[in-house]
């Protein structure tokens, strides 16, 4: 989850798996915002956005996994 009111250049998602392994996605903020959920009109916090693990594992977001060199 992230707050779309707080713009930045990059956003990082880190998942710790049950077996202890880590997976990370370093995504340009504009790409993350474009691929995040769109809050409904009755949501109390419409600035809170999220990206599901399923979306992170598919194109175009999967291209940003382990993107520590910050390729756009």
Secondary structure, 3 states (H helix, E strand, C coil): CEECCCCCCEEEEEEECCCCCEEEEEEEHHHHHHHCCCCCCCCCCCCEECCCHHHHCCCCHHHHECCCCCCC
